[in-house]
Amino acid sequence: MPGSIRGEVGHLHAPVVTRKKATLLNCPSCGSLQVAQVLGDNGGISYVCTTCGHSWS
């Protein structure tokens, strides 16, 4: 019996890691990065700052 799990799965290929580029969105009012994306009234995308409460589209 192998001494570690690596010995048991050593024949498997390493996973491929891909990352999408993240876009940081700052609140235009306070500059916070704590921004949530929400669905607007007319189906559009809006944003709200969870720090100061400012919302915008």
Predicted model as a PDB file, atoms N, CA, C, CB and O in Angstrom, pLDDT in the B-factor column:
MODEL        1                                                                  
ATOM      1  N   MET A   1       0.847  -1.170   0.000  1.00 51.00           N  
ATOM      2  CA  MET A   1       0.000   0.000   0.000  1.00 51.00           C  
ATOM      3  C   MET A   1       0.898   1.242   0.000  1.00 51.00           C  
ATOM      4  CB  MET A   1      -0.967  -0.007   1.225  1.00 51.00           C  
ATOM      5  O   MET A   1       1.846   1.319   0.782  1.00 51.00           O  
ATOM      6  N   PRO A   2       0.600   2.233  -0.890  1.00 54.00           N  
ATOM      7  CA  PRO A   2       1.450   3.415  -0.960  1.00 54.00           C  
ATOM      8  C   PRO A   2       1.385   4.240   0.319  1.00 54.00           C  
ATOM      9  CB  PRO A   2       1.053   4.270  -2.145  1.00 54.00           C  
ATOM     10  O   PRO A   2       0.399   4.199   1.055  1.00 54.00           O  
ATOM     11  N   GLY A   3       2.448   4.985   0.565  1.00 61.00           N  
ATOM     12  CA  GLY A   3       2.524   5.814   1.753  1.00 61.00           C  
ATOM     13  C   GLY A   3       1.701   7.092   1.663  1.00 61.00           C  
ATOM     14  O   GLY A   3       1.460   7.746   2.677  1.00 61.00           O  
ATOM     15  N   SER A   4       1.270   7.451   0.464  1.00 61.00           N  
ATOM     16  CA  SER A   4       0.468   8.659   0.317  1.00 61.00           C  
ATOM     17  C   SER A   4      -0.515   8.487  -0.832  1.00 61.00           C  
ATOM     18  CB  SER A   4       1.368   9.890   0.082  1.00 61.00           C  
ATOM     19  O   SER A   4      -0.399   7.550  -1.622  1.00 61.00           O  
ATOM     20  N   ILE A   5      -1.466   9.380  -0.922  1.00 61.00           N  
ATOM     21  CA  ILE A   5      -2.440   9.339  -2.009  1.00 61.00           C  
ATOM     22  C   ILE A   5      -1.765   9.590  -3.352  1.00 61.00           C  
ATOM     23  CB  ILE A   5      -3.550  10.370  -1.774  1.00 61.00           C  
ATOM     24  O   ILE A   5      -2.251   9.121  -4.381  1.00 61.00           O  
ATOM     25  N   ARG A   6      -0.655  10.320  -3.358  1.00 58.00           N  
ATOM     26  CA  ARG A   6       0.065  10.582  -4.607  1.00 58.00           C  
ATOM     27  C   ARG A   6       0.532   9.277  -5.248  1.00 58.00           C  
ATOM     28  CB  ARG A   6       1.269  11.507  -4.350  1.00 58.00           C  
ATOM     29  O   ARG A   6       0.572   9.170  -6.474  1.00 58.00           O  
ATOM     30  N   GLY A   7       0.875   8.311  -4.449  1.00 60.00           N  
ATOM     31  CA  GLY A   7       1.290   7.031  -4.993  1.00 60.00           C  
ATOM     32  C   GLY A   7       0.150   6.310  -5.682  1.00 60.00           C  
ATOM     33  O   GLY A   7       0.376   5.582  -6.649  1.00 60.00           O  
ATOM     34  N   GLU A   8      -1.056   6.495  -5.208  1.00 61.00           N  
ATOM     35  CA  GLU A   8      -2.222   5.844  -5.789  1.00 61.00           C  
ATOM     36  C   GLU A   8      -2.676   6.518  -7.075  1.00 61.00           C  
ATOM     37  CB  GLU A   8      -3.353   5.830  -4.794  1.00 61.00           C  
ATOM     38  O   GLU A   8      -3.196   5.843  -7.964  1.00 61.00           O  
ATOM     39  N   VAL A   9      -2.496   7.829  -7.199  1.00 60.00           N  
ATOM     40  CA  VAL A   9      -2.992   8.548  -8.375  1.00 60.00           C  
ATOM     41  C   VAL A   9      -1.849   9.085  -9.230  1.00 60.00           C  
ATOM     42  CB  VAL A   9      -3.901   9.697  -7.946  1.00 60.00           C  
ATOM     43  O   VAL A   9      -2.065   9.957 -10.072  1.00 60.00           O  
ATOM     44  N   GLY A  10      -0.662   8.586  -9.030  1.00 58.00           N  
ATOM     45  CA  GLY A  10       0.494   9.078  -9.761  1.00 58.00           C  
ATOM     46  C   GLY A  10       0.392   8.889 -11.264  1.00 58.00           C  
ATOM     47  O   GLY A  10       1.040   9.614 -12.019  1.00 58.00           O  
ATOM     48  N   HIS A  11      -0.402   7.937 -11.712  1.00 63.00           N  
ATOM     49  CA  HIS A  11      -0.546   7.680 -13.148  1.00 63.00           C  
ATOM     50  C   HIS A  11      -1.506   8.661 -13.823  1.00 63.00           C  
ATOM     51  CB  HIS A  11      -1.029   6.258 -13.374  1.00 63.00           C  
ATOM     52  O   HIS A  11      -1.550   8.720 -15.051  1.00 63.00           O  
ATOM     53  N   LEU A  12      -2.264   9.418 -13.062  1.00 63.00           N  
ATOM     54  CA  LEU A  12      -3.210  10.377 -13.629  1.00 63.00           C  
ATOM     55  C   LEU A  12      -2.495  11.648 -14.052  1.00 63.00           C  
ATOM     56  CB  LEU A  12      -4.317  10.705 -12.622  1.00 63.00           C  
ATOM     57  O   LEU A  12      -1.489  12.036 -13.458  1.00 63.00           O  
ATOM     58  N   HIS A  13      -3.021  12.289 -15.080  1.00 64.00           N  
ATOM     59  CA  HIS A  13      -2.441  13.541 -15.555  1.00 64.00           C  
ATOM     60  C   HIS A  13      -2.792  14.669 -14.599  1.00 64.00           C  
ATOM     61  CB  HIS A  13      -2.933  13.869 -16.979  1.00 64.00           C  
ATOM     62  O   HIS A  13      -3.816  14.626 -13.918  1.00 64.00           O  
ATOM     63  N   ALA A  14      -1.938  15.666 -14.557  1.00 63.00           N  
ATOM     64  CA  ALA A  14      -2.204  16.845 -13.729  1.00 63.00           C  
ATOM     65  C   ALA A  14      -3.353  17.633 -14.351  1.00 63.00           C  
ATOM     66  CB  ALA A  14      -0.928  17.739 -13.590  1.00 63.00           C  
ATOM     67  O   ALA A  14      -3.446  17.717 -15.575  1.00 63.00           O  
ATOM     68  N   PRO A  15      -4.218  18.204 -13.540  1.00 66.00           N  
ATOM     69  CA  PRO A  15      -5.345  18.965 -14.078  1.00 66.00           C  
ATOM     70  C   PRO A  15      -4.860  20.234 -14.779  1.00 66.00           C  
ATOM     71  CB  PRO A  15      -6.335  19.323 -12.957  1.00 66.00           C  
ATOM     72  O   PRO A  15      -3.852  20.827 -14.396  1.00 66.00           O  
ATOM     73  N   VAL A  16      -5.580  20.623 -15.782  1.00 65.00           N  
ATOM     74  CA  VAL A  16      -5.274  21.848 -16.497  1.00 65.00           C  
ATOM     75  C   VAL A  16      -6.039  22.971 -15.813  1.00 65.00           C  
ATOM     76  CB  VAL A  16      -5.641  21.739 -18.019  1.00 65.00           C  
ATOM     77  O   VAL A  16      -7.256  22.894 -15.644  1.00 65.00           O  
ATOM     78  N   VAL A  17      -5.326  23.998 -15.430  1.00 65.00           N  
ATOM     79  CA  VAL A  17      -5.947  25.111 -14.728  1.00 65.00           C  
ATOM     80  C   VAL A  17      -6.008  26.302 -15.674  1.00 65.00           C  
ATOM     81  CB  VAL A  17      -5.166  25.468 -13.425  1.00 65.00           C  
ATOM     82  O   VAL A  17      -4.984  26.773 -16.169  1.00 65.00           O  
ATOM     83  N   THR A  18      -7.224  26.779 -15.917  1.00 64.00           N  
ATOM     84  CA  THR A  18      -7.392  27.983 -16.722  1.00 64.00           C  
ATOM     85  C   THR A  18      -8.162  28.990 -15.891  1.00 64.00           C  
ATOM     86  CB  THR A  18      -8.126  27.680 -18.069  1.00 64.00           C  
ATOM     87  O   THR A  18      -9.095  28.637 -15.170  1.00 64.00           O  
ATOM     88  N   ARG A  19      -7.773  30.214 -15.997  1.00 64.00           N  
ATOM     89  CA  ARG A  19      -8.441  31.268 -15.248  1.00 64.00           C  
ATOM     90  C   ARG A  19      -8.862  32.367 -16.198  1.00 64.00           C  
ATOM     91  CB  ARG A  19      -7.529  31.825 -14.139  1.00 64.00           C  
ATOM     92  O   ARG A  19      -8.121  32.755 -17.101  1.00 64.00           O  
ATOM     93  N   LYS A  20     -10.053  32.856 -15.979  1.00 66.00           N  
ATOM     94  CA  LYS A  20     -10.523  33.981 -16.764  1.00 66.00           C  
ATOM     95  C   LYS A  20     -10.003  35.254 -16.124  1.00 66.00           C  
ATOM     96  CB  LYS A  20     -12.074  33.995 -16.867  1.00 66.00           C  
ATOM     97  O   LYS A  20      -9.807  35.321 -14.911  1.00 66.00           O  
ATOM     98  N   LYS A  21      -9.784  36.249 -16.945  1.00 66.00           N  
ATOM     99  CA  LYS A  21      -9.349  37.527 -16.424  1.00 66.00           C  
ATOM    100  C   LYS A  21     -10.515  38.181 -15.703  1.00 66.00           C  
ATOM    101  CB  LYS A  21      -8.809  38.437 -17.552  1.00 66.00           C  
ATOM    102  O   LYS A  21     -11.592  38.332 -16.280  1.00 66.00           O  
ATOM    103  N   ALA A  22     -10.323  38.560 -14.489  1.00 67.00           N  
ATOM    104  CA  ALA A  22     -11.371  39.221 -13.717  1.00 67.00           C  
ATOM    105  C   ALA A  22     -11.240  40.734 -13.889  1.00 67.00           C  
ATOM    106  CB  ALA A  22     -11.290  38.825 -12.211  1.00 67.00           C  
ATOM    107  O   ALA A  22     -10.140  41.286 -13.916  1.00 67.00           O  
ATOM    108  N   THR A  23     -12.377  41.370 -14.003  1.00 74.00           N  
ATOM    109  CA  THR A  23     -12.402  42.816 -14.087  1.00 74.00           C  
ATOM    110  C   THR A  23     -12.865  43.351 -12.743  1.00 74.00           C  
ATOM    111  CB  THR A  23     -13.326  43.306 -15.243  1.00 74.00           C  
ATOM    112  O   THR A  23     -13.965  43.038 -12.289  1.00 74.00           O  
ATOM    113  N   LEU A  24     -12.033  44.150 -12.112  1.00 81.00           N  
ATOM    114  CA  LEU A  24     -12.416  44.737 -10.842  1.00 81.00           C  
ATOM    115  C   LEU A  24     -13.262  45.970 -11.094  1.00 81.00           C  
ATOM    116  CB  LEU A  24     -11.177  45.085  -9.998  1.00 81.00           C  
ATOM    117  O   LEU A  24     -12.965  46.777 -11.975  1.00 81.00           O  
ATOM    118  N   LEU A  25     -14.308  46.103 -10.318  1.00 90.00           N  
ATOM    119  CA  LEU A  25     -15.228  47.211 -10.474  1.00 90.00           C  
ATOM    120  C   LEU A  25     -15.258  47.988  -9.173  1.00 90.00           C  
ATOM    121  CB  LEU A  25     -16.646  46.720 -10.869  1.00 90.00           C  
ATOM    122  O   LEU A  25     -15.577  47.441  -8.117  1.00 90.00           O  
ATOM    123  N   ASN A  26     -14.930  49.246  -9.254  1.00 94.00           N  
ATOM    124  CA  ASN A  26     -14.917  50.106  -8.071  1.00 94.00           C  
ATOM    125  C   ASN A  26     -16.198  50.932  -8.031  1.00 94.00           C  
ATOM    126  CB  ASN A  26     -13.668  51.032  -8.070  1.00 94.00           C  
ATOM    127  O   ASN A  26     -16.738  51.306  -9.072  1.00 94.00           O  
ATOM    128  N   CYS A  27     -16.673  51.209  -6.841  1.00 96.00           N  
ATOM    129  CA  CYS A  27     -17.815  52.094  -6.658  1.00 96.00           C  
ATOM    130  C   CYS A  27     -17.392  53.510  -7.044  1.00 96.00           C  
ATOM    131  CB  CYS A  27     -18.344  52.043  -5.184  1.00 96.00           C  
ATOM    132  O   CYS A  27     -16.373  53.997  -6.553  1.00 96.00           O  
ATOM    133  N   PRO A  28     -18.154  54.183  -7.913  1.00 95.00           N  
ATOM    134  CA  PRO A  28     -17.792  55.543  -8.296  1.00 95.00           C  
ATOM    135  C   PRO A  28     -17.991  56.547  -7.163  1.00 95.00           C  
ATOM    136  CB  PRO A  28     -18.600  55.967  -9.495  1.00 95.00           C  
ATOM    137  O   PRO A  28     -17.459  57.655  -7.215  1.00 95.00           O  
ATOM    138  N   SER A  29     -18.752  56.165  -6.145  1.00 96.00           N  
ATOM    139  CA  SER A  29     -19.016  57.071  -5.032  1.00 96.00           C  
ATOM    140  C   SER A  29     -17.932  57.003  -3.955  1.00 96.00           C  
ATOM    141  CB  SER A  29     -20.364  56.754  -4.421  1.00 96.00           C  
ATOM    142  O   SER A  29     -17.385  58.030  -3.553  1.00 96.00           O  
ATOM    143  N   CYS A  30     -17.625  55.779  -3.488  1.00 96.00           N  
ATOM    144  CA  CYS A  30     -16.672  55.652  -2.378  1.00 96.00           C  
ATOM    145  C   CYS A  30     -15.377  54.932  -2.759  1.00 96.00           C  
ATOM    146  CB  CYS A  30     -17.325  54.921  -1.238  1.00 96.00           C  
ATOM    147  O   CYS A  30     -14.426  54.929  -1.977  1.00 96.00           O  
ATOM    148  N   GLY A  31     -15.325  54.315  -3.963  1.00 94.00           N  
ATOM    149  CA  GLY A  31     -14.115  53.628  -4.407  1.00 94.00           C  
ATOM    150  C   GLY A  31     -13.965  52.199  -3.915  1.00 94.00           C  
ATOM    151  O   GLY A  31     -12.955  51.554  -4.198  1.00 94.00           O  
ATOM    152  N   SER A  32     -14.950  51.694  -3.183  1.00 95.00           N  
ATOM    153  CA  SER A  32     -14.883  50.344  -2.637  1.00 95.00           C  
ATOM    154  C   SER A  32     -14.931  49.294  -3.745  1.00 95.00           C  
ATOM    155  CB  SER A  32     -16.025  50.118  -1.650  1.00 95.00           C  
ATOM    156  O   SER A  32     -15.519  49.523  -4.802  1.00 95.00           O  
ATOM    157  N   LEU A  33     -14.309  48.146  -3.496  1.00 94.00           N  
ATOM    158  CA  LEU A  33     -14.368  47.020  -4.419  1.00 94.00           C  
ATOM    159  C   LEU A  33     -15.532  46.083  -4.088  1.00 94.00           C  
ATOM    160  CB  LEU A  33     -13.051  46.250  -4.393  1.00 94.00           C  
ATOM    161  O   LEU A  33     -15.744  45.097  -4.794  1.00 94.00           O  
ATOM    162  N   GLN A  34     -16.275  46.371  -3.043  1.00 95.00           N  
ATOM    163  CA  GLN A  34     -17.394  45.533  -2.609  1.00 95.00           C  
ATOM    164  C   GLN A  34     -18.629  45.889  -3.437  1.00 95.00           C  
ATOM    165  CB  GLN A  34     -17.677  45.718  -1.079  1.00 95.00           C  
ATOM    166  O   GLN A  34     -19.524  46.588  -2.963  1.00 95.00           O  
ATOM    167  N   VAL A  35     -18.667  45.399  -4.679  1.00 95.00           N  
ATOM    168  CA  VAL A  35     -19.724  45.741  -5.625  1.00 95.00           C  
ATOM    169  C   VAL A  35     -20.449  44.473  -6.041  1.00 95.00           C  
ATOM    170  CB  VAL A  35     -19.150  46.477  -6.862  1.00 95.00           C  
ATOM    171  O   VAL A  35     -19.820  43.467  -6.371  1.00 95.00           O  
ATOM    172  N   ALA A  36     -21.785  44.527  -6.025  1.00 94.00           N  
ATOM    173  CA  ALA A  36     -22.607  43.398  -6.453  1.00 94.00           C  
ATOM    174  C   ALA A  36     -23.288  43.736  -7.768  1.00 94.00           C  
ATOM    175  CB  ALA A  36     -23.655  43.034  -5.377  1.00 94.00           C  
ATOM    176  O   ALA A  36     -23.719  44.869  -7.978  1.00 94.00           O  
ATOM    177  N   GLN A  37     -23.384  42.753  -8.649  1.00 92.00           N  
ATOM    178  CA  GLN A  37     -24.081  42.924  -9.909  1.00 92.00           C  
ATOM    179  C   GLN A  37     -25.512  42.463  -9.708  1.00 92.00           C  
ATOM    180  CB  GLN A  37     -23.385  42.137 -11.064  1.00 92.00           C  
ATOM    181  O   GLN A  37     -25.744  41.363  -9.207  1.00 92.00           O  
ATOM    182  N   VAL A  38     -26.479  43.292 -10.093  1.00 92.00           N  
ATOM    183  CA  VAL A  38     -27.888  42.967  -9.895  1.00 92.00           C  
ATOM    184  C   VAL A  38     -28.652  43.156 -11.198  1.00 92.00           C  
ATOM    185  CB  VAL A  38     -28.500  43.839  -8.779  1.00 92.00           C  
ATOM    186  O   VAL A  38     -28.210  43.875 -12.094  1.00 92.00           O  
ATOM    187  N   LEU A  39     -29.795  42.504 -11.289  1.00 88.00           N  
ATOM    188  CA  LEU A  39     -30.654  42.642 -12.451  1.00 88.00           C  
ATOM    189  C   LEU A  39     -31.489  43.895 -12.282  1.00 88.00           C  
ATOM    190  CB  LEU A  39     -31.551  41.393 -12.642  1.00 88.00           C  
ATOM    191  O   LEU A  39     -32.165  44.060 -11.267  1.00 88.00           O  
ATOM    192  N   GLY A  40     -31.447  44.778 -13.268  1.00 74.00           N  
ATOM    193  CA  GLY A  40     -32.176  46.036 -13.208  1.00 74.00           C  
ATOM    194  C   GLY A  40     -33.664  45.859 -13.468  1.00 74.00           C  
ATOM    195  O   GLY A  40     -34.117  44.764 -13.804  1.00 74.00           O  
ATOM    196  N   ASP A  41     -34.422  46.936 -13.314  1.00 76.00           N  
ATOM    197  CA  ASP A  41     -35.873  46.908 -13.492  1.00 76.00           C  
ATOM    198  C   ASP A  41     -36.292  46.497 -14.898  1.00 76.00           C  
ATOM    199  CB  ASP A  41     -36.450  48.261 -13.174  1.00 76.00           C  
ATOM    200  O   ASP A  41     -37.257  45.749 -15.057  1.00 76.00           O  
ATOM    201  N   ASN A  42     -35.590  46.967 -15.907  1.00 82.00           N  
ATOM    202  CA  ASN A  42     -35.950  46.678 -17.301  1.00 82.00           C  
ATOM    203  C   ASN A  42     -35.127  45.545 -17.886  1.00 82.00           C  
ATOM    204  CB  ASN A  42     -35.777  47.918 -18.154  1.00 82.00           C  
ATOM    205  O   ASN A  42     -34.985  45.450 -19.105  1.00 82.00           O  
ATOM    206  N   GLY A  43     -34.593  44.699 -17.052  1.00 82.00           N  
ATOM    207  CA  GLY A  43     -33.807  43.561 -17.509  1.00 82.00           C  
ATOM    208  C   GLY A  43     -32.345  43.873 -17.750  1.00 82.00           C  
ATOM    209  O   GLY A  43     -31.581  42.981 -18.117  1.00 82.00           O  
ATOM    210  N   GLY A  44     -31.940  45.110 -17.554  1.00 89.00           N  
ATOM    211  CA  GLY A  44     -30.542  45.488 -17.732  1.00 89.00           C  
ATOM    212  C   GLY A  44     -29.722  45.109 -16.511  1.00 89.00           C  
ATOM    213  O   GLY A  44     -30.254  44.632 -15.509  1.00 89.00           O  
ATOM    214  N   ILE A  45     -28.433  45.326 -16.612  1.00 89.00           N  
ATOM    215  CA  ILE A  45     -27.525  45.019 -15.513  1.00 89.00           C  
ATOM    216  C   ILE A  45     -27.225  46.303 -14.751  1.00 89.00           C  
ATOM    217  CB  ILE A  45     -26.212  44.361 -16.035  1.00 89.00           C  
ATOM    218  O   ILE A  45     -26.884  47.325 -15.346  1.00 89.00           O  
ATOM    219  N   SER A  46     -27.351  46.241 -13.459  1.00 91.00           N  
ATOM    220  CA  SER A  46     -27.014  47.359 -12.585  1.00 91.00           C  
ATOM    221  C   SER A  46     -26.031  46.869 -11.542  1.00 91.00           C  
ATOM    222  CB  SER A  46     -28.282  47.963 -11.916  1.00 91.00           C  
ATOM    223  O   SER A  46     -25.810  45.667 -11.393  1.00 91.00           O  
ATOM    224  N   TYR A  47     -25.450  47.800 -10.831  1.00 93.00           N  
ATOM    225  CA  TYR A  47     -24.478  47.487  -9.790  1.00 93.00           C  
ATOM    226  C   TYR A  47     -24.853  48.224  -8.528  1.00 93.00           C  
ATOM    227  CB  TYR A  47     -23.045  47.853 -10.230  1.00 93.00           C  
ATOM    228  O   TYR A  47     -25.425  49.313  -8.579  1.00 93.00           O  
ATOM    229  N   VAL A  48     -24.529  47.629  -7.390  1.00 94.00           N  
ATOM    230  CA  VAL A  48     -24.754  48.287  -6.111  1.00 94.00           C  
ATOM    231  C   VAL A  48     -23.530  48.053  -5.223  1.00 94.00           C  
ATOM    232  CB  VAL A  48     -26.058  47.759  -5.425  1.00 94.00           C  
ATOM    233  O   VAL A  48     -23.003  46.943  -5.144  1.00 94.00           O  
ATOM    234  N   CYS A  49     -23.097  49.113  -4.567  1.00 95.00           N  
ATOM    235  CA  CYS A  49     -21.969  49.024  -3.646  1.00 95.00           C  
ATOM    236  C   CYS A  49     -22.498  48.534  -2.305  1.00 95.00           C  
ATOM    237  CB  CYS A  49     -21.237  50.403  -3.498  1.00 95.00           C  
ATOM    238  O   CYS A  49     -23.407  49.139  -1.736  1.00 95.00           O  
ATOM    239  N   THR A  50     -21.940  47.454  -1.802  1.00 95.00           N  
ATOM    240  CA  THR A  50     -22.402  46.914  -0.531  1.00 95.00           C  
ATOM    241  C   THR A  50     -21.764  47.636   0.654  1.00 95.00           C  
ATOM    242  CB  THR A  50     -22.102  45.426  -0.457  1.00 95.00           C  
ATOM    243  O   THR A  50     -22.084  47.344   1.806  1.00 95.00           O  
ATOM    244  N   THR A  51     -20.869  48.570   0.375  1.00 96.00           N  
ATOM    245  CA  THR A  51     -20.261  49.358   1.434  1.00 96.00           C  
ATOM    246  C   THR A  51     -21.079  50.609   1.728  1.00 96.00           C  
ATOM    247  CB  THR A  51     -18.836  49.737   1.058  1.00 96.00           C  
ATOM    248  O   THR A  51     -21.426  50.878   2.878  1.00 96.00           O  
ATOM    249  N   CYS A  52     -21.393  51.391   0.654  1.00 97.00           N  
ATOM    250  CA  CYS A  52     -22.076  52.657   0.870  1.00 97.00           C  
ATOM    251  C   CYS A  52     -23.517  52.671   0.355  1.00 97.00           C  
ATOM    252  CB  CYS A  52     -21.303  53.754   0.214  1.00 97.00           C  
ATOM    253  O   CYS A  52     -24.263  53.605   0.649  1.00 97.00           O  
ATOM    254  N   GLY A  53     -23.920  51.649  -0.410  1.00 95.00           N  
ATOM    255  CA  GLY A  53     -25.294  51.582  -0.895  1.00 95.00           C  
ATOM    256  C   GLY A  53     -25.538  52.282  -2.223  1.00 95.00           C  
ATOM    257  O   GLY A  53     -26.659  52.253  -2.732  1.00 95.00           O  
ATOM    258  N   HIS A  54     -24.526  52.905  -2.791  1.00 96.00           N  
ATOM    259  CA  HIS A  54     -24.680  53.604  -4.075  1.00 96.00           C  
ATOM    260  C   HIS A  54     -24.998  52.592  -5.163  1.00 96.00           C  
ATOM    261  CB  HIS A  54     -23.395  54.408  -4.437  1.00 96.00           C  
ATOM    262  O   HIS A  54     -24.389  51.522  -5.204  1.00 96.00           O  
ATOM    263  N   SER A  55     -25.959  52.915  -6.065  1.00 93.00           N  
ATOM    264  CA  SER A  55     -26.273  52.020  -7.175  1.00 93.00           C  
ATOM    265  C   SER A  55     -26.158  52.781  -8.482  1.00 93.00           C  
ATOM    266  CB  SER A  55     -27.688  51.413  -7.020  1.00 93.00           C  
ATOM    267  O   SER A  55     -26.393  53.989  -8.532  1.00 93.00           O  
ATOM    268  N   TRP A  56     -25.790  52.057  -9.553  1.00 92.00           N  
ATOM    269  CA  TRP A  56     -25.624  52.657 -10.874  1.00 92.00           C  
ATOM    270  C   TRP A  56     -25.742  51.579 -11.941  1.00 92.00           C  
ATOM    271  CB  TRP A  56     -24.264  53.386 -10.985  1.00 92.00           C  
ATOM    272  O   TRP A  56     -25.709  50.383 -11.654  1.00 92.00           O  
ATOM    273  N   SER A  57     -25.883  52.044 -13.195  1.00 86.00           N  
ATOM    274  CA  SER A  57     -25.995  51.129 -14.339  1.00 86.00           C  
ATOM    275  C   SER A  57     -24.817  51.298 -15.259  1.00 86.00           C  
ATOM    276  CB  SER A  57     -27.298  51.363 -15.108  1.00 86.00           C  
ATOM    277  O   SER A  57     -24.728  50.616 -16.280  1.00 86.00           O  
TER     278      SER A  57                                                      
ENDMDL                                                                          
END                                                                             
